[in-house]
Amino acid sequence: MSELNSAVVTALQPGAASVGRLVVIGLGLIGGSFAKGLRARGVCREVVGVDLDPESCRLAVELGVVDRCEGNLAVACRGADVIQLAVPILAMEKLLGELARLDLGNAVLTDVGSAKGNVVRAARRAFGGLPSRFVPGHPIAGSEQSGVEAANGELFRRHKVILTPQEGTDPAAVALIDGLWRALEADVEHMQVEHHDQVLAATSHLPHLLAFGLVDSLAKRSENLEIFRYAAGGFRDFTRIAGSDPVMWHDIFLANREAVLHTLDLFRDDLDALRDAVDAGDGHQLLGVFTRARVAREHFSKILARRAYVDAMHSNDDLIFLANPGGTLSGRIRVPGDKSISHRSIMLGSLATGTTEVEGFLEGEDALATLQAFRDMGVVIEGPHHGRVTIHGVGLHGLKAPAGPLYMGNSGTSMRLLSGLLAGQPFDVTLTGDASLSKRPMNRVAKPLREMGAVIETGPEGRPPLSIKGGQRLTGMHYDMPMASAQVKSCLLLAGLYAAGETSVTEPAPTRDHTERMLRGFGYSVQTEGATASLSSGGALSATRIEVPADISSAAFFLVAGSIARDSELVLEHVGINPTRTGVIDILRLMGGDITLENQREVGGEPVADLRVRSASLKGIDIPEDLVPLAIDEFPVLFVAAACASGRTVLRGAEELRVKESDRIQVMADGLLALGIQCEPTPDGIIIEGGQLGGGEVVSHGDHRIAMSFSVASLRASAPIRIHDCANVATSFPNFLALAAQVGIRVSEEGKS
């Protein structure tokens, strides 16, 4: 197979002929587009078409789809390197039988059929076993037009193509077909045949079946003809696919009937339940279906548009922030709602009895991951809409088993807190996350939960995914935390809601106490004595109203920006100043920062204030270790403040920074060094010598706080800073760039003004 391997090497090189002869049998939209695209890119020395329709053959040559057409299959396939089968699915068996009687040499066979099980079975029957050089494939692309005249060489660009090689398929053949599709700029994935047919039955075949059936049902009743006259956009959108080729879909449904029937049966069960809800006037059930469907549709739209965290997971594109030097800050802004409180409002509101109203909810992807997890466990949640969320709680024991793993995206808070809450449920569940979250340690919660009786499996080295076995009897315990962590403390307190007896946690230094405060706000008794928080099971949570204050972690970027920028004065409105979170203010003040708290008040049990920050001449300090847990998330931007201060700043006792979204000590040190600042990372902190920031290239390693911190650094830089890998800023601060521009920070996505 050396010829194949050689072809693989050059398949992705535009303009280089990597395949001698490509034969495409069936010159419709898909086969014609495949041929035309590869011919235009010079990937094949010759493209030969085969079609039963003489007019299609004539047009294929005339339109540049193929170099020539052959009426005789044996002549066309003689000396072929690749043979693409693009005929209707039920015609495939006859074609494969004809090919099996020919001497195909070393030709690689592939196809474009949408029912792979049927194609594979037909190939086995025709050849007496599946040929090792047969690579089944299915491009998920199309057009409302059909025929060779609709052939489009760009049809597959950024569309999925699924290959379903079998166990005995030649790897070189797979690589060649994979390379040809990638030459057309398709997004190629490999999948098991059975899984492919099940997925396509649900996402493509069932919708077409329903559209055909609905239109036929209405059309054959004369009294319903008025419906078509007055149909609105929704009806037209839903039934558009009923205009597809009836013969093609007839073939598909017969070819993939087992998977279609399985999916149809599941849908009929759900449809019967929906009918029962309408019949019974069960508005709660209807609201649950409609809210879950709306969010699912939005999620699908993200995938289709390759936006936000989906893009970060599946794309290698590097989102770069370009931060230009200088700028003076002024104005009044309100940063997004507190992420920690947003997470907890969803969790406790879902477990409460009654309806909880939340205002100011952070609509970033971390908090949305928590919200979606509870929707997946049967909680009806309306919104978010402009920061407002309505949660129809199911009580402490009302969660239901999700249909599959719960995806936490990039949110360590979601995974760690949910692991405690889910350890006491009667059902099994798996928690997964994106590539970044999958590198973060989870033994810090798994170990004490196991001591309480939970059964939890982790990935290698205690990393995600977490698999939690349901139905375990948890027992309360006292836990002395080896390291201060609000996430670990909250995880164990939430597990304590389901554990027999008392659960208590003692922390070595104060951490944020949002969980304790919010539990009390929901009417659950929590005792705090010194450094120990405790609760007992057997209580209940009652719905309440929550107003989420602005997040001090998000405000921190502007507190530092206002301190280091020349001649600046900025007001940050309605910021949460929980005493377990104000370390950033205390540290900046020790450095000489000019920050005042105005209009102090309490909202929903949480203290808030407007923060006024003015330009100041900062000086380096030894950061008191007792303030470290109170500013753990804010240190990246505090490192920027230290770089702009006169003298030396020393941080100790912050080893937790090395296991955040990135190793924040090392990544910040690398970036500061690249900008000309002298600094020395230590095992539990850093030493920074204040100086003049230059410009240059820094890498955030997908850590949103790193990206935003270096954006702020540009205020005192002597040249532009290009910050790589910034897509995850959306996870915690969706409108950061807009607010930064509003107050005077000159940062934007590269290529956009």
C-alpha distance (Angstrom), angle and dihedral (degrees) to the residues before:
residue distance angle dihedral
M1 . . .
S2 3.79 . .
E3 3.83 90.6 .
L4 3.80 89.5 57.5
N5 3.77 92.8 48.6
S6 3.80 89.8 51.1
A7 3.78 89.8 51.0
V8 3.78 91.2 50.2
V9 3.79 91.4 55.4
T10 3.81 92.6 56.0
A11 3.81 100.2 32.5
L12 3.77 93.7 97.9
Q13 3.78 95.5 47.1
P14 3.83 108.5 99.9
G15 3.77 112.8 -134.5
A16 3.80 94.1 19.9
A17 3.80 115.8 112.7
S18 3.80 103.4 -128.9
V19 3.81 99.0 162.5
G20 3.77 122.3 50.0
R21 3.81 100.3 -154.3
L22 3.78 126.6 7.7
V23 3.79 115.9 -168.4
V24 3.81 117.7 -163.0
I25 3.81 115.0 -166.7
G26 3.79 109.6 -161.1
L27 3.80 117.0 31.7
G28 3.78 100.6 -150.9
L29 3.79 125.5 123.8
I30 3.83 96.5 -66.4
G31 3.80 99.7 38.2
G32 3.79 91.8 41.1
S33 3.81 93.0 49.3
F34 3.81 91.3 48.7
A35 3.81 91.1 51.0
K36 3.79 95.2 43.0
G37 3.80 94.7 48.0
L38 3.80 95.2 50.1
R39 3.81 92.5 43.1
A40 3.79 91.9 51.1
R41 3.81 90.8 50.5
G42 3.78 93.0 50.6
V43 3.79 92.3 -122.7
C44 3.84 92.9 134.5
R45 3.79 128.3 47.3
E46 3.80 89.7 -146.7
V47 3.81 133.7 12.2
V48 3.81 115.7 -160.1
G49 3.79 123.1 -168.8
V50 3.80 129.6 -152.9
D51 3.81 123.0 -169.5
L52 3.79 135.6 150.9
D53 3.81 91.1 -134.7
P54 3.84 111.3 80.8
E55 3.81 91.6 -158.9
S56 3.82 91.1 55.8
C57 3.80 89.1 51.6
R58 3.81 91.6 50.3
L59 3.79 92.7 48.8
A60 3.80 92.3 45.5
V61 3.80 91.5 60.1
E62 3.80 93.9 39.2
L63 3.84 93.0 51.2
G64 3.80 94.6 45.7
V65 3.78 94.3 -112.0
V66 3.82 93.0 128.4
D67 3.79 136.1 8.2
R68 3.80 92.9 -126.2
C69 3.79 142.3 -17.0
E70 3.79 129.3 -128.1
G71 3.78 125.6 -155.6
N72 3.80 92.8 -161.9
L73 3.82 114.9 72.3
A74 3.81 94.9 -155.3
V75 3.81 92.8 51.6
A76 3.80 91.9 46.8
C77 3.81 93.8 51.4
R78 3.79 96.7 44.9
G79 3.82 107.2 116.4
A80 3.80 93.3 0.3
D81 3.81 119.2 157.9
V82 3.82 95.7 -167.5
I83 3.81 129.2 18.2
Q84 3.80 116.3 -164.8
L85 3.82 115.5 -160.5
A86 3.80 108.4 -151.8
V87 3.78 102.3 160.8
P88 3.84 126.6 122.1
I89 3.79 112.8 -70.8
L90 3.82 96.4 -110.9
A91 3.82 91.3 47.9
M92 3.78 89.6 56.5
E93 3.82 96.5 84.0
K94 3.81 93.1 55.2
L95 3.82 91.6 46.8
L96 3.80 92.4 49.0
G97 3.80 89.4 50.8
E98 3.80 90.3 54.5
L99 3.81 92.2 47.2
A100 3.81 91.3 49.5
R101 3.81 89.0 62.8
L102 3.82 92.9 54.6
D103 3.78 130.7 82.1
L104 3.81 99.8 -115.3
G105 3.79 95.8 174.5
N106 3.81 110.7 -159.4
A107 3.79 94.6 -24.1
V108 3.80 116.9 145.2
L109 3.82 113.7 -132.9
T110 3.77 123.0 -150.1
D111 3.80 137.0 159.7
V112 3.82 143.6 -161.3
G113 3.82 101.4 -138.5
S114 3.81 119.4 140.8
A115 3.83 95.8 -143.3
K116 3.78 104.1 62.5
G117 3.79 98.7 177.2
N118 3.78 90.7 59.0
V119 3.82 92.2 48.8
V120 3.80 93.6 48.0
R121 3.81 92.1 49.0
A122 3.81 90.8 48.8
A123 3.80 91.3 50.3
R124 3.81 91.6 50.9
R125 3.80 91.3 51.0
A126 3.81 93.5 46.5
F127 3.81 97.6 46.1
G128 3.81 99.0 30.5
G129 3.79 88.3 -115.0
L130 3.77 135.1 11.3
P131 3.83 111.6 -68.5
S132 3.80 111.9 -120.4
R133 3.81 89.9 -131.5
F134 3.81 95.4 53.6
V135 3.83 112.7 106.8
P136 3.82 112.3 -175.1
G137 3.81 113.2 -147.3
H138 3.78 142.6 174.7
P139 3.82 126.1 -164.1
I140 3.81 112.2 -153.9
A141 3.77 97.1 -145.9
G142 3.75 136.3 100.6
S143 3.77 148.6 144.6
E144 3.78 137.9 -132.3
Q145 3.81 85.4 -115.7
S146 3.78 122.1 74.3
G147 3.77 140.7 -168.1
V148 3.78 132.9 56.4
E149 3.82 91.3 -67.8
A150 3.82 87.5 66.9
A151 3.83 92.3 53.8
N152 3.79 109.8 136.2
G153 3.78 121.7 -172.6
E154 3.83 89.8 -154.2
L155 3.82 95.3 49.8
F156 3.80 94.9 108.1
R157 3.81 97.9 43.1
R158 3.85 108.7 128.6
H159 3.82 90.7 -5.2
K160 3.79 125.2 122.3
V161 3.78 120.3 -101.7
I162 3.79 115.5 -172.4
L163 3.79 120.5 -156.1
T164 3.80 118.1 -164.8
P165 3.83 107.0 -166.7
Q166 3.78 117.5 178.7
E167 3.79 128.7 -130.0
G168 3.81 93.0 -92.5
T169 3.81 97.6 42.3
D170 3.82 113.6 126.4
P171 3.84 107.5 -106.7
A172 3.81 90.9 -142.9
A173 3.80 90.4 55.5
V174 3.79 90.4 50.0
A175 3.80 90.6 49.2
L176 3.81 91.5 50.6
I177 3.82 94.9 51.9
D178 3.79 90.5 42.6
G179 3.82 88.4 52.8
L180 3.81 93.7 49.6
W181 3.81 92.0 53.8
R182 3.79 91.0 45.9
A183 3.80 88.6 51.9
L184 3.83 84.5 61.6
E185 3.86 86.9 53.3
A186 3.80 92.2 -112.5
D187 3.82 122.5 153.9
V188 3.81 101.6 -118.2
E189 3.81 124.0 -157.3
H190 3.81 131.7 174.7
M191 3.80 120.1 -136.9
Q192 3.79 142.1 167.1
V193 3.82 113.6 -95.5
E194 3.81 94.8 -122.1
H195 3.80 92.8 48.6
H196 3.80 91.4 48.6
D197 3.79 92.7 53.1
Q198 3.80 92.6 48.0
V199 3.81 92.3 48.8
L200 3.79 93.7 47.5
A201 3.78 92.1 45.2
A202 3.81 88.7 58.6
T203 3.80 101.3 37.8
S204 3.80 102.4 35.5
H205 3.78 115.1 7.5
L206 3.83 99.0 46.9
P207 3.84 94.2 48.6
H208 3.80 90.1 51.5
L209 3.80 91.2 47.7
L210 3.81 91.1 51.4
A211 3.81 93.0 46.6
F212 3.81 93.1 49.8
G213 3.80 90.8 45.0
L214 3.82 96.1 47.9
V215 3.79 94.9 48.7
D216 3.80 91.7 46.0
S217 3.81 91.8 47.1
L218 3.79 92.1 53.2
A219 3.79 96.7 39.0
K220 3.81 96.8 53.5
R221 3.80 92.4 57.3
S222 3.78 110.3 74.8
E223 3.81 93.0 -154.1
N224 3.78 89.2 61.5
L225 3.81 96.7 55.5
E226 3.80 89.6 94.9
I227 3.81 87.3 65.7
F228 3.79 91.0 69.8
R229 3.78 91.7 50.4
Y230 3.79 93.1 54.8
A231 3.79 99.6 31.4
A232 3.79 113.7 140.0
G233 3.78 128.3 -145.4
G234 3.80 94.9 -83.5
F235 3.80 92.6 59.6
R236 3.78 91.7 45.8
D237 3.80 92.5 48.5
F238 3.79 93.6 48.3
T239 3.80 95.3 46.5
R240 3.83 97.5 40.0
I241 3.80 91.2 98.5
A242 3.82 89.7 58.5
G243 3.79 84.0 77.5
S244 3.81 90.4 69.5
D245 3.80 123.4 114.2
P246 3.85 106.3 -69.2
V247 3.82 94.2 -156.3
M248 3.80 93.0 52.1
W249 3.80 92.2 49.5
H250 3.78 92.0 44.5
D251 3.80 86.6 58.1
I252 3.81 94.0 45.6
F253 3.80 95.3 51.4
L254 3.79 92.1 49.6
A255 3.80 92.6 45.0
N256 3.81 95.3 48.6
R257 3.79 97.9 30.0
E258 3.82 97.9 131.5
A259 3.80 94.4 55.8
V260 3.81 91.6 40.5
L261 3.81 91.9 51.5
H262 3.81 91.8 48.8
T263 3.81 91.7 51.3
L264 3.80 91.9 42.8
D265 3.81 91.7 52.8
L266 3.80 91.0 52.4
F267 3.79 90.4 49.0
R268 3.83 91.6 48.6
D269 3.81 89.5 55.2
D270 3.80 90.9 51.7
L271 3.81 91.1 44.5
D272 3.81 90.7 52.1
A273 3.81 89.5 51.3
L274 3.80 89.9 50.1
R275 3.80 90.9 49.6
D276 3.80 90.2 50.5
A277 3.81 90.1 51.6
V278 3.80 91.8 51.9
D279 3.81 90.9 46.0
A280 3.82 92.1 50.1
G281 3.79 94.7 42.2
D282 3.81 88.9 -120.7
G283 3.79 100.0 167.9
H284 3.80 93.0 173.0
Q285 3.80 91.7 59.5
L286 3.81 91.9 46.3
L287 3.80 92.2 48.5
G288 3.78 90.1 50.8
V289 3.81 92.6 52.9
F290 3.79 93.9 44.6
T291 3.81 96.8 46.7
R292 3.80 92.8 46.4
A293 3.80 90.4 47.6
R294 3.78 93.5 49.4
V295 3.79 93.2 50.6
A296 3.80 91.3 44.5
R297 3.81 89.7 52.3
E298 3.81 90.7 50.5
H299 3.81 88.8 49.6
F300 3.81 91.1 51.3
S301 3.81 89.1 49.7
K302 3.79 89.8 54.7
I303 3.77 90.5 52.5
L304 3.79 92.6 47.6
A305 3.81 92.0 47.5
R306 3.85 92.2 40.9
R307 3.78 92.3 -131.0
A308 3.79 136.5 155.5
Y309 3.81 119.9 -14.2
V310 3.79 92.1 -8.1
D311 3.78 88.4 61.9
A312 3.80 90.2 47.3
M313 3.80 90.6 53.8
H314 3.79 98.9 45.2
S315 3.78 105.4 28.8
N316 3.76 132.4 71.0
D317 3.80 91.4 -156.5
D318 3.80 112.7 129.4
L319 3.80 112.4 -133.7
I320 3.81 105.2 -151.5
F321 3.79 127.2 -162.7
L322 3.79 114.2 -151.3
A323 3.81 109.5 -153.6
N324 3.80 114.6 -168.9
P325 3.80 119.9 -154.6
G326 3.80 127.7 -102.1
G327 3.77 132.7 17.7
T328 3.80 140.1 150.2
L329 3.80 120.7 -122.3
S330 3.79 126.1 -137.1
G331 3.80 141.0 147.2
R332 3.79 139.9 56.8
I333 3.80 122.6 -75.4
R334 3.79 139.2 167.9
V335 3.76 115.1 -141.5
P336 3.83 120.1 -148.1
G337 3.78 122.9 -73.4
D338 3.78 121.7 -76.6
K339 3.78 109.4 -79.7
S340 3.81 95.5 -151.7
I341 3.79 92.5 52.6
S342 3.82 92.3 43.0
H343 3.82 90.5 55.5
R344 3.79 92.9 48.6
S345 3.80 94.7 45.1
I346 3.80 89.9 60.5
M347 3.80 94.2 45.2
L348 3.79 97.8 47.6
G349 3.80 94.7 35.5
S350 3.82 88.7 55.6
L351 3.82 91.5 51.0
A352 3.80 94.0 45.7
T353 3.78 127.1 94.3
G354 3.80 110.6 -114.6
T355 3.79 134.7 14.2
T356 3.81 120.9 -43.6
E357 3.80 120.6 -159.3
V358 3.81 118.0 -153.4
E359 3.81 124.5 -167.9
G360 3.80 124.2 -170.3
F361 3.81 94.8 24.0
L362 3.80 113.0 174.0
E363 3.80 107.4 -114.9
G364 3.80 93.5 -157.9
E365 3.77 121.1 125.8
D366 3.80 96.6 -105.8
A367 3.80 93.1 59.5
L368 3.80 90.9 39.1
A369 3.81 88.8 56.4
T370 3.80 88.9 59.1
L371 3.79 91.3 46.4
Q372 3.80 92.3 50.8
A373 3.80 92.0 48.6
F374 3.80 90.9 59.3
R375 3.79 91.7 45.4
D376 3.80 86.5 53.9
M377 3.82 87.8 53.9
G378 3.79 93.0 55.6
V379 3.81 103.1 -92.7
V380 3.81 115.3 140.8
I381 3.81 108.0 -133.4
E382 3.80 123.6 175.7
G383 3.79 118.4 -152.5
P384 2.90 147.7 -42.4
H385 3.78 93.0 -137.7
H386 3.79 117.2 159.7
G387 3.79 88.7 -22.8
R388 3.79 95.9 -49.7
V389 3.80 120.6 123.7
T390 3.81 129.1 176.6
I391 3.81 115.4 -158.6
H392 3.81 120.6 -164.6
G393 3.79 98.8 -155.4
V394 3.80 121.9 -142.7
G395 3.81 98.6 -161.2
L396 3.80 129.0 -111.1
H397 3.80 93.0 -62.4
G398 3.80 101.0 34.9
L399 3.80 103.1 91.1
K400 3.80 117.3 115.9
A401 3.79 130.3 -146.7
P402 3.82 111.1 -90.2
A403 3.79 119.0 -123.0
G404 3.81 91.5 -118.7
P405 3.81 143.1 -12.3
L406 3.81 117.5 -33.6
Y407 3.78 109.4 -119.0
M408 3.82 114.4 -143.8
G409 3.81 98.2 -177.2
N410 3.80 108.6 -157.4
S411 3.81 95.7 -25.7
G412 3.80 115.7 121.0
T413 3.82 89.4 173.6
S414 3.81 90.7 58.6
M415 3.79 93.8 49.0
R416 3.80 97.6 44.3
L417 3.80 97.4 44.2
L418 3.79 94.1 42.0
S419 3.80 91.4 50.6
G420 3.81 88.9 64.7
L421 3.77 94.9 44.1
L422 3.81 93.5 46.3
A423 3.82 94.8 46.4
G424 3.81 87.4 77.7
Q425 3.81 98.4 48.4
P426 3.82 124.5 106.7
F427 3.82 93.9 -126.0
D428 3.80 136.0 70.2
V429 3.79 117.7 -111.2
T430 3.79 139.1 175.5
L431 3.81 124.1 -148.1
T432 3.81 117.7 -153.6
G433 3.80 135.3 173.8
D434 3.77 144.5 -176.8
A435 3.80 125.3 -74.1
S436 3.80 93.0 -83.8
L437 3.80 95.9 48.8
S438 3.80 90.4 44.9
K439 3.81 89.2 65.8
R440 3.81 95.4 54.4
P441 3.83 124.0 100.2
M442 3.80 118.4 -104.8
N443 3.81 100.9 170.8
R444 3.80 88.8 92.0
V445 3.83 87.1 72.8
A446 3.81 99.6 25.7
K447 3.82 94.3 56.9
P448 3.84 98.7 55.5
L449 3.81 91.4 39.0
R450 3.80 88.9 56.2
E451 3.81 88.3 52.2
M452 3.81 87.0 57.2
G453 3.82 90.1 53.7
A454 3.80 101.8 -93.4
V455 3.79 119.9 143.6
I456 3.81 108.0 -139.5
E457 3.78 130.9 163.7
T458 3.78 121.9 -164.4
G459 3.77 135.2 -170.2
P460 3.82 122.2 -101.0
E461 3.81 114.7 -44.0
G462 3.79 91.6 9.9
R463 3.79 94.6 -65.2
P464 3.83 129.1 136.8
P465 2.92 144.3 -43.0
L466 3.81 98.0 76.4
S467 3.80 117.1 -159.8
I468 3.81 112.1 -163.3
K469 3.81 120.2 -167.3
G470 3.78 113.9 -141.9
G471 3.76 130.4 -139.2
Q472 3.81 96.3 47.9
R473 3.79 121.4 145.1
L474 3.79 107.7 -125.3
T475 3.79 122.6 -155.1
G476 3.77 123.3 -155.7
M477 3.78 118.6 -117.1
H478 3.78 143.6 170.1
Y479 3.79 114.8 -104.7
D480 3.78 126.4 -166.9
M481 3.80 104.6 -157.0
P482 3.82 112.6 -135.3
M483 3.82 89.6 -152.7
A484 3.80 130.2 27.6
S485 3.82 108.6 -104.5
A486 3.78 128.1 153.8
Q487 3.80 89.7 -161.2
V488 3.82 93.5 57.4
K489 3.81 91.8 44.2
S490 3.81 91.9 49.5
C491 3.81 92.4 45.5
L492 3.80 92.2 56.3
L493 3.80 94.6 43.6
L494 3.81 89.9 52.4
A495 3.80 89.9 49.1
G496 3.81 86.4 50.0
L497 3.81 89.5 64.7
Y498 3.83 85.5 71.7
A499 3.82 101.1 32.3
A500 3.79 124.4 100.5
G501 3.80 111.3 -109.6
E502 3.78 127.2 -7.3
T503 3.79 127.8 -20.2
S504 3.80 118.1 -161.9
V505 3.79 133.3 176.6
T506 3.79 127.6 -163.1
E507 3.79 117.4 -162.4
P508 3.81 124.7 -156.4
A509 3.82 91.0 -137.1
P510 3.81 132.8 11.7
T511 3.82 116.8 -82.2
R512 3.78 131.7 179.8
D513 3.79 112.2 -60.2
H514 3.80 101.1 -158.7
T515 3.81 92.6 124.3
E516 3.80 93.4 54.6
R517 3.80 92.4 45.7
M518 3.77 94.1 47.2
L519 3.79 94.4 46.2
R520 3.79 87.6 56.3
G521 3.80 89.4 47.1
F522 3.81 88.1 57.1
G523 3.82 89.7 50.7
Y524 3.80 98.7 -101.9
S525 3.79 117.5 137.4
V526 3.82 114.2 -118.8
Q527 3.80 122.6 171.8
T528 3.79 122.6 -150.8
E529 3.78 119.9 -169.0
G530 3.77 116.0 169.5
A531 3.79 108.7 -54.0
T532 3.82 93.6 -14.2
A533 3.81 127.4 92.5
S534 3.79 119.9 -172.4
L535 3.79 142.1 173.8
S536 3.81 139.2 171.3
S537 3.77 129.6 -134.5
G538 3.79 122.9 -114.6
G539 3.79 98.7 69.5
A540 3.78 129.9 110.3
L541 3.79 136.3 -133.0
S542 3.80 119.2 -128.4
A543 3.80 122.1 -155.7
T544 3.79 117.3 -102.7
R545 3.81 142.5 166.1
I546 3.81 119.8 -93.2
E547 3.78 128.4 -165.8
V548 3.79 108.5 -165.2
P549 3.82 112.8 -144.2
A550 3.81 121.9 -140.7
D551 3.80 111.5 -80.4
I552 3.79 113.9 -101.5
S553 3.82 88.7 -155.5
S554 3.81 88.5 61.2
A555 3.80 91.5 41.1
A556 3.83 88.8 54.3
F557 3.80 92.1 74.9
F558 3.80 90.0 57.9
L559 3.80 93.5 41.5
V560 3.80 89.0 58.6
A561 3.82 92.1 39.6
G562 3.81 91.6 52.8
S563 3.80 90.6 47.2
I564 3.82 97.6 51.1
A565 3.84 101.3 35.0
R566 3.81 117.1 92.5
D567 3.83 119.9 -104.3
S568 3.81 94.0 -5.9
E569 3.80 135.3 152.4
L570 3.76 122.3 176.3
V571 3.83 135.9 172.3
L572 3.83 120.8 -149.5
E573 3.79 109.9 -161.7
H574 3.82 131.1 -140.7
V575 3.81 96.3 -3.7
G576 3.79 119.7 172.6
I577 3.81 110.3 -114.9
N578 3.78 99.6 -175.2
P579 3.83 103.1 167.4
T580 3.81 89.8 -124.9
R581 3.83 89.4 60.1
T582 3.80 105.3 41.9
G583 3.80 98.4 87.9
V584 3.81 90.7 110.9
I585 3.82 90.7 59.4
D586 3.80 92.6 46.3
I587 3.81 93.0 48.7
L588 3.80 94.1 47.2
R589 3.81 90.1 49.4
L590 3.81 90.6 50.9
M591 3.80 86.8 53.3
G592 3.80 90.1 53.2
G593 3.80 98.9 -93.3
D594 3.82 118.8 161.8
I595 3.82 104.3 -134.0
T596 3.80 125.1 149.5
L597 3.79 130.0 -174.4
E598 3.79 115.4 -135.6
N599 3.79 134.7 -178.4
Q600 3.81 93.4 14.2
R601 3.81 114.2 -166.2
E602 3.81 142.7 145.2
V603 3.80 122.9 -108.2
G604 3.80 120.8 -175.5
G605 3.79 92.6 -20.2
E606 3.82 93.8 -50.3
P607 3.85 122.3 105.6
V608 3.82 115.0 -127.1
A609 3.80 136.4 -179.4
D610 3.78 143.1 168.0
L611 3.82 109.8 -103.5
R612 3.80 119.6 -145.6
V613 3.82 115.4 -163.8
R614 3.79 126.8 -174.9
S615 3.80 133.3 -174.5
A616 3.79 113.0 -80.6
S617 3.80 140.9 177.3
L618 3.79 101.3 -113.6
K619 3.79 124.1 -154.3
G620 3.78 130.8 -158.7
I621 3.82 118.3 -102.0
D622 3.78 142.7 176.7
I623 3.81 100.0 -105.5
P624 3.83 109.4 -128.5
E625 3.79 109.2 -115.3
D626 3.80 92.0 -136.4
L627 3.83 88.3 65.3
V628 3.81 94.4 51.7
P629 3.85 97.7 86.5
L630 3.81 89.3 45.6
A631 3.82 92.2 59.3
I632 3.80 103.3 27.9
D633 3.83 95.2 128.3
E634 3.79 94.1 42.4
F635 3.80 98.9 56.7
P636 3.82 97.5 96.5
V637 3.79 91.3 63.3
L638 3.81 91.0 38.2
F639 3.81 86.7 59.0
V640 3.81 86.6 59.1
A641 3.82 89.2 52.4
A642 3.81 88.6 51.2
A643 3.81 90.9 50.4
C644 3.81 89.0 55.3
A645 3.84 94.7 44.9
S646 3.77 126.7 93.3
G647 3.79 113.1 -108.3
R648 3.79 133.0 3.9
T649 3.82 128.6 -33.7
V650 3.80 118.8 -161.9
L651 3.80 125.5 -165.8
R652 3.81 122.7 -170.0
G653 3.80 134.5 168.8
A654 3.82 95.1 36.9
E655 3.81 101.5 113.5
E656 3.82 89.3 134.9
L657 3.82 87.5 74.1
R658 3.79 88.1 72.8
V659 3.84 92.7 65.6
K660 3.79 101.5 46.1
E661 3.83 123.6 103.4
S662 3.79 83.5 -53.8
D663 3.79 135.6 -2.0
R664 3.79 88.9 -79.8
I665 3.80 94.4 -170.7
Q666 3.80 94.5 54.7
V667 3.82 96.7 36.9
M668 3.81 92.9 50.3
A669 3.80 90.7 45.4
D670 3.81 90.9 51.8
G671 3.79 90.9 49.9
L672 3.80 95.4 46.6
L673 3.79 91.3 48.3
A674 3.81 89.3 51.2
L675 3.83 88.1 54.5
G676 3.79 93.1 50.6
I677 3.82 101.2 -99.0
Q678 3.80 118.2 137.0
C679 3.79 110.2 -128.3
E680 3.78 139.3 149.8
P681 3.80 122.7 -153.4
T682 3.81 116.1 -143.2
P683 3.81 129.1 -166.5
D684 3.81 92.2 -95.5
G685 3.79 103.4 20.5
I686 3.79 147.0 -17.8
I687 3.80 142.9 -93.6
I688 3.81 114.7 -138.8
E689 3.81 126.7 -171.5
G690 3.80 110.6 -153.8
G691 3.80 115.0 -124.1
Q692 3.78 146.0 126.9
L693 3.78 115.8 -42.1
G694 3.78 114.4 -137.6
G695 3.77 129.9 -165.9
G696 3.76 129.2 -98.4
E697 3.79 146.4 105.5
V698 3.80 123.1 -44.0
V699 3.80 130.6 175.9
S700 3.80 121.0 -140.7
H701 3.84 94.4 -166.6
G702 3.81 89.0 -137.4
D703 3.82 92.0 -59.6
H704 3.81 109.9 137.8
R705 3.81 94.7 -156.5
I706 3.80 92.0 52.7
A707 3.81 90.7 51.2
M708 3.80 93.5 49.5
S709 3.81 93.0 44.1
F710 3.79 93.3 57.1
S711 3.81 88.8 45.6
V712 3.80 87.1 60.1
A713 3.82 90.7 45.7
S714 3.81 89.5 64.8
L715 3.82 89.3 74.5
R716 3.80 88.5 75.8
A717 3.81 99.6 28.1
S718 3.79 122.8 115.6
A719 3.83 93.4 -143.4
P720 3.83 138.8 17.0
I721 3.81 119.9 -66.5
R722 3.81 118.8 -144.1
I723 3.80 110.1 -155.7
H724 3.82 116.4 -162.2
D725 3.83 130.5 -152.0
C726 3.81 98.1 23.2
A727 3.84 101.3 150.0
N728 3.81 93.3 108.1
V729 3.82 93.9 64.1
A730 3.81 83.8 92.2
T731 3.80 90.1 64.9
S732 3.80 94.8 71.6
F733 3.80 109.1 8.7
P734 3.82 111.6 29.2
N735 3.82 96.5 177.0
F736 3.80 99.2 37.8
L737 3.79 95.6 121.6
A738 3.80 92.8 48.3
L739 3.81 93.6 50.3
A740 3.80 91.7 43.6
A741 3.80 90.4 54.4
Q742 3.81 90.8 45.3
V743 3.81 93.6 59.0
G744 3.81 97.5 37.6
I745 3.84 110.0 -89.2
R746 3.80 108.1 137.7
V747 3.79 101.2 -140.5
S748 3.80 129.1 126.0
E749 3.77 141.8 148.2
E750 3.78 108.7 -73.1
G751 3.78 109.7 -99.6
K752 3.82 92.9 26.5
S753 3.76 126.7 89.1
